[in-house]
Amino acid sequence: MLYILDEGKVSVSECDTFTSENLAYFFYGRPAFRRVYEDPEDWQLPISLIFESTCVSAVTRIFPFDSGAFDRGIYPKYLTELGREEFEISSVPNALDLLIDVFFGGDAEYMSHTPRTEEQIRARRRLDVKHACVKALCKQNFERKSDDRAAAIEVQTSNDVLLQENLIGAIVPRPYFDDADVKSCFKQLGIDVKHYDLYPLKSEHYVAEIYSLTVELYKKLGRLE
């Protein structure tokens, strides 16, 4: 995060999934990305930077899941055998709103990972053999073998994203929240910052609190009912 603050932007970098491309990745609405550490140092603790939904000026790809996990074969075969590109929908008008409406019904349900069943979707939209991807995603959304990245919307861009006017909030661990230089950067950006305290826990154990703080921040900003 310190590098991002110093640079004033999220910079694209060489991608190991879409090789030969320089990309930046975002999860839409959810603080889903993370790495797991058994005994994390301060710099290994999860941090969530929250951007305006319009921060990506040029979308390269949109997937309804973590494309890297798909590429590594982490998801079930009934999903991966359909082919990754079958799920890329950046060319579909209002793709983000459509995904949330079809599979969750609303932003609150998307945030809490309360997906619609296939029967609920079928009641609103005609599903047949041509909708294998929709049916596979319905099933995947109820799987508990993968973490929440399996049902988080991924947005890719080949452009750097500036913090100024795009960053609207941050969730950081207490040491960063208390640091004078970090606090000064956030103050200059004029954003809402929330923090979580530290305990002798694995990094994964902070995820629920980060979700709660994210929802609290969205409500304060009027972005979530």
N, C-alpha and C positions, 0 to 999 in steps of 0.2 A: 504494500500500500504506500509506503514512503516514497518509492520510486514514482508511482503514479501521481502523488501529490507534488513531488518536485518537478515532474514533467508537465503537470497541468492537463494530463490527458491519459486515456487508455489507448495505448499504442498497439497497432497490429503487430503480429509476430509470426514466424514460420510455423505452419500447422503440421502436426504429425498424423492427422487423420486425412485431411485434404492436402496431400503433399504438393509441394511447389507453389502453394498459395500462402500469402500473408493475411491473417484474419484476426479479428477480435470477437470474442464470444460473450453473449449475455443470456441469462435466463430471464424470461419475461415474468415479472411480478413476484417471483419467489427467490429467496436466498438459498438456492438449491446446491450450488457448486461447493465442494469441499474436499479436503484431504484428511485422512484419519491418522492421528498420532496418539500413541499410547501415553506418553508423558511429554506434552507439548511445551516448548519454550515460548516466550512471549510472541516471537515472530512467526510461530507456527499456529497460533490461535486463529479461529475463523473471524473474518471481517467481511461485512456486507456493505457495498456501496450501492446506493439506490439512485437510479437515473430516471429522468423523464422518459415516458414511453416513446417519445418522438426523437430521442437522442441519436438513433441510428438513421442517418440521412439517406443512406443507400444500403438496402438489405441485400446480402448475397444469397443467403439460404434461411429457411425457417423449417424446423423439425418439431414434432410433438414429443420429443424425448432427447436425451443426451446422445448425439450422433457418435461420439467417441466410444461410448459404452456399447452402442449398436455394432460399431465396427470391430470391437474386441470380442464380440460374441457373448456378451453378458446377458442379453435378453433372450427370452424363449425362442425356440426354433420356429414356432408358428408365426412369429413376428419377423424374425430375421430372414427366413426363407422367401419372404415376399420381395426382398431387395430394398436397400436403404433409400434409393432415389424415388421409390414409389410413395414415400412419405414426405417428400420435400414440396412445400406448398407456397413458396415466396411469390409465385406468379398469380396466386388466387387473390382476388380483391378482398380486403379486410380479413386477411388470413388469421390474424391473432384473435380478433373478436369472434370469428367463426369457430375456431377451435374451442374457445372457452364456452361459447353458447352451445355447441353440439355436445361436447363431452362432459361439461360440468354445469351449465345452466347460468352461471354468474361468477363474478370475481371472488366473492366470499367462498363459494364452493370450490373454486380453483385453488385458492390459498389454503383451505383446510383439507385439500385432497379428498373431496367428497364427490366422486364421479357419478355420472349417470350410468345406469345399466344398459345393456343392449336392448332390452325390452322397452325401456323409457325412450331411447333414441328411435327405436323402430316405430313407436307410437306417434312420433312427430315427423319422421322422415322415412321414406320407402327404402328399405334395405334388401338387396338381392345378391346374387353371386358376383356382381360387378363391384361390390363394396367390401371385399375381403379385408382391405386395409382398415376400414372403419371397425369391422367386427374384431379384428386382431387388437386394435387399440383399446376397444371396450374391455376385452379380456385382460390385456396388459395392465390397464388402469386399476384392476382389482387384485393384481398380483402383489404379494408382500415379500417376495424373495429379493427384489431389487429395492433400492431406496427411492426417495421422492424424485430423483432425476429421471426416472423412467416415465414420469408423467408431467414433467416440467417442459414448457415451451422454450426451445433454443433458438436464438436469433444470431446470425453471423453477419459480419460486415467486413469489407476490405478497406474501410476508412478508419482513421483514428477518431476517437470520440473525446471532445474537449470537456473538461470538468465544468468550466464556467458556463452558467446558464443551463447545463444539462444535469449536473449532480444536484439532487434535492435532499439527500439524507444519507446517514451512515450509521452502522451498528459496529461498535468497536469494543475490544476488551479494555478493562480499567486502565492498564498501564499506558495505552495509547490515548485514552480519554484524558488522562492527567498530564500528559506531556505538553509542555508549553508551546513547542514549535508546531506540533500537530494541531493543537487547539487553535493556534493562530491561523494556520492554513484553512481550517474549517470555518473560522470566523470570517476570513476574507471572502470565502465562497458564499457565506450567508446561508448555510444549510442547517437543518436539524440533525443533531447527533445524539445518539443514545448509546449507553454502555452496559456491559454485563460484568459482574465481579468474578474473580477467579477462585477455583477450588482445585483440590488434587484429583482432577478428572481427565479422562480422555477427551480429545478435541471434539469427538462426535457427540459427547454429552451436552454440549452447549447449543446444539442445533435447535432444540425446541424453544429455548429462551430467545434465540435470534429470531425465530419465526414470530414469537409473541411480540417482541419489540418492533418488528417490521410491521405487523398489523396495527400496533399502537401508533406508529409513526404515520402509516397510511390514513388512519382515522383522523389524526390531528391535522393532516394536510388536506382532508376532505376527499381522499382518493378511494375510500372504501367505507361503505355504510356499516 
